[in-house]
Amino acid sequence: MRKVQHVFAVVGLAALASLVAFAQAPAPAGQALPPQPGRGPAGPAGPASFFITSVGKGDGANYGGLAGADAYCAQMATAGAIPTPAGRTWRAYLSATAANGQPAVNARDRIGAGPWYNKNGQLIANNVADLHGDVERDRNSINRNFALNEKGEPVNGVAPPGTPPGTAPPNQHDILTGSDSFGRARAGTDDTTCSNYTSNVSPPAGTPRGQGPGVWLGHHDRIGGGNSSWNATHKSAGCSQANLVATGGAGLLYCFAAN
């Protein structure tokens, strides 16, 4: 009898350990964690630490440099009633090229270690490697459904097939990054960051896109541009607000709370 009781006890402890391990395992990207003690039945998976700005600054790609773009992310977080998570700082996901004796800056090195969640508490990515597909492609949830703005609303993207002409809102899926697909500053002498986010100039009339001043963009909805990248799809036609709108954007930023 004692041997039977011992067997049941061992089995019970093993089952309990399995349940604990399952409960502590990270949720797949884009999926909220199950209710946890202290969070309540409808509690979020984590504090909001990622969003897309609902509007741009209105001056094209000129944000006053990286510091100005970071300040704009903090401003929009406040406007969207997103508290800054403890120990974190809002950073714009932007790379900068080497200039004026300063080295290049990589967007991936500015945003902390993760994890990051949208305003609804849904996981965007566990870490920098997952965000950029360093080990496995598409380990993040930056897409039309989960890449929300600071209000928790979707960002306008490419209109679904069958949408009647003239009824879709303006496409704003171009998000400023100045980066390659791994989140690093792009090589070469071409202006890929609108003079590190201090310029709003338009190229001379007739300049082919990509051969004048501009900034590299990603598509938050993963549609169009050939490679459907969230952070490195194509370059803008210039740095002015009109240039950014003409290529399917509004000068919006990805904002991450860096830890």
C-alpha positions in Angstrom: 0.0 0.0 0.0 2.8 2.4 0.9 4.5 1.6 -2.4 1.3 2.5 -4.3 1.0 5.8 -2.4 4.6 6.6 -3.2 4.0 6.0 -6.9 0.9 8.3 -6.9 2.9 10.9 -5.1 5.7 10.9 -7.6 3.3 11.0 -10.5 1.5 13.9 -8.9 4.6 15.9 -8.4 5.7 15.3 -12.0 2.4 16.5 -13.3 2.6 19.6 -11.1 6.1 20.4 -12.4 4.8 20.0 -16.0 2.0 22.5 -15.3 4.3 25.0 -13.8 6.7 24.8 -16.7 3.9 25.2 -19.2 2.5 28.2 -17.3 6.0 29.9 -17.3 6.8 29.2 -20.9 6.8 32.4 -23.1 3.8 32.8 -25.3 4.2 32.8 -29.1 4.5 36.3 -30.7 1.2 38.0 -31.0 -0.5 35.8 -28.4 -1.4 37.1 -24.9 -0.3 35.0 -22.0 -3.0 33.1 -19.9 -4.2 34.9 -16.7 -1.5 35.1 -14.1 -1.8 35.7 -10.3 -2.3 39.4 -9.7 -3.2 40.2 -13.3 -6.9 39.3 -13.2 -8.8 37.3 -15.8 -8.5 40.0 -18.5 -5.0 41.2 -17.5 -2.5 42.0 -20.3 0.5 39.8 -21.0 2.9 42.6 -20.3 3.1 46.4 -20.0 2.8 48.3 -23.3 6.3 48.8 -24.6 5.8 49.1 -28.4 3.7 51.2 -30.7 3.6 53.0 -34.0 3.0 56.7 -33.8 -0.6 57.5 -35.0 0.7 60.7 -36.7 4.0 62.0 -37.8 5.6 65.2 -36.6 4.4 66.8 -39.9 7.9 68.0 -41.0 8.7 65.0 -43.2 11.7 63.0 -41.9 13.0 66.0 -39.9 12.7 65.0 -36.3 15.6 67.0 -35.0 17.8 63.9 -35.0 17.6 60.7 -33.0 17.1 62.6 -29.7 14.2 64.5 -31.2 12.6 61.3 -32.5 13.0 59.7 -29.1 11.3 62.7 -27.5 8.5 62.4 -30.0 8.0 58.7 -29.0 7.8 59.7 -25.3 5.3 62.5 -26.2 3.1 60.1 -28.1 3.2 57.5 -25.3 1.9 60.2 -22.9 -0.8 61.2 -25.4 -1.9 57.6 -25.7 -1.9 57.1 -21.9 0.9 54.5 -22.0 2.9 54.7 -18.8 6.7 54.3 -19.3 7.5 50.8 -17.9 9.8 51.0 -14.9 13.5 51.2 -15.8 12.8 51.8 -19.5 13.1 54.8 -21.9 11.2 55.4 -25.1 13.4 55.1 -28.2 12.5 55.5 -31.9 13.6 52.5 -34.0 16.0 54.4 -36.2 19.5 53.8 -37.5 21.9 56.7 -38.1 24.9 56.8 -40.5 28.4 58.0 -39.5 28.7 61.8 -39.7 30.6 64.7 -38.2 33.1 62.4 -36.6 30.4 60.3 -34.9 30.1 56.5 -35.6 27.0 54.9 -37.2 24.2 53.9 -34.8 22.1 50.8 -35.3 18.4 50.8 -34.5 18.7 47.3 -33.0 21.2 48.5 -30.4 18.9 51.4 -29.2 15.8 49.5 -28.2 16.9 47.4 -25.3 16.7 43.6 -24.8 12.9 43.0 -24.8 10.4 41.6 -24.5 8.0 44.1 -26.0 4.2 44.2 -26.0 1.6 46.3 -27.8 -1.0 48.3 -26.0 -3.3 45.3 -25.8 -0.7 43.3 -24.0 0.1 41.1 -27.0 3.7 39.9 -27.5 5.5 41.6 -30.3 8.9 39.9 -29.8 10.7 38.3 -27.0 14.2 39.7 -27.8 16.3 41.5 -30.4 17.1 38.2 -32.2 13.5 37.3 -32.6 12.6 40.8 -33.7 15.1 40.7 -36.6 14.9 37.0 -37.5 18.5 36.4 -36.6 17.9 32.7 -35.9 14.4 32.0 -37.3 12.5 34.3 -39.7 9.2 35.9 -38.6 9.6 35.4 -34.9 7.9 38.8 -34.4 4.3 40.0 -34.6 4.8 43.3 -36.5 2.0 43.1 -38.9 -1.4 44.6 -39.6 -3.1 42.9 -36.7 -0.6 43.5 -33.9 1.5 46.6 -34.8 -0.9 49.1 -33.2 -0.5 52.8 -32.5 -0.3 54.4 -29.1 -4.1 54.4 -28.9 -4.3 50.7 -29.5 -5.7 51.2 -33.0 -4.5 49.6 -36.3 -2.4 51.7 -38.6 -3.8 52.3 -42.2 -2.1 49.9 -44.6 -2.7 48.7 -48.2 -6.5 48.4 -48.8 -7.7 44.7 -48.9 -8.6 43.3 -52.4 -12.1 44.3 -53.6 -12.1 47.6 -51.7 -14.2 50.1 -53.8 -12.0 52.8 -55.3 -11.9 56.0 -53.3 -13.3 54.4 -50.1 -10.1 53.3 -48.4 -8.2 55.6 -46.0 -4.8 56.8 -47.1 -2.1 54.1 -47.0 0.4 54.9 -44.2 2.3 51.6 -44.0 5.7 53.2 -44.7 7.5 53.5 -41.3 10.8 55.4 -41.0 13.7 53.2 -40.0 16.9 54.1 -42.0 17.9 50.5 -41.5 18.7 47.3 -43.3 16.7 44.2 -42.5 18.9 43.3 -39.5 18.3 46.7 -37.9 21.7 48.2 -38.8 22.7 51.4 -40.5 23.0 50.9 -44.2 26.4 51.0 -45.8 27.6 53.3 -48.6 27.5 57.1 -49.1 23.9 57.4 -50.3 21.6 59.4 -48.0 19.4 56.7 -46.4 18.4 58.6 -43.3 17.5 62.1 -44.5 20.7 63.5 -43.0 20.1 61.5 -39.8 16.5 62.8 -39.5 17.3 66.5 -39.7 16.2 67.1 -43.3 12.9 67.7 -45.0 14.2 68.5 -48.5 12.8 67.2 -51.8 15.1 66.1 -54.6 15.2 67.9 -57.9 12.2 67.2 -60.1 12.8 64.0 -62.2 15.2 62.4 -59.8 14.6 58.7 -59.7 13.6 57.3 -56.3 16.6 56.1 -54.5 19.1 58.4 -56.2 18.5 61.5 -54.1 18.0 62.3 -50.4 15.6 60.0 -48.7 15.1 57.5 -45.9 14.7 53.7 -45.8 11.3 52.5 -44.8 9.6 49.4 -43.6 6.0 48.2 -44.2 4.2 47.5 -40.9 1.5 45.4 -42.8 4.1 43.3 -44.6 2.5 44.1 -48.0 4.2 45.4 -51.1 7.8 46.4 -51.9 8.9 42.9 -53.1 10.3 41.7 -49.8 7.5 42.7 -47.4 9.9 43.7 -44.7 8.7 45.4 -41.6 11.9 47.5 -41.4 13.7 47.6 -44.8 11.4 47.5 -47.8 12.4 50.5 -49.9 13.7 54.1 -49.8 11.4 57.1 -49.9 11.3 59.5 -52.8 12.6 62.4 -50.7 12.5 63.8 -47.2 9.6 66.2 -47.2 6.2 65.4 -45.9 4.8 65.4 -49.4 7.5 62.9 -50.5 6.7 60.6 -47.6 3.0 60.7 -48.3 3.6 60.0 -52.0 5.3 56.7 -51.3 2.6 55.4 -49.0 3.5 56.9 -45.6 3.1 59.8 -43.2 6.4 60.0 -41.4 5.4 57.5 -38.7 7.9 55.9 -36.3 8.2 52.5 -34.5 8.6 53.3 -30.8 10.1 50.8 -28.3 10.6 51.1 -24.5 14.3 50.2 -24.1 15.5 48.4 -21.0 
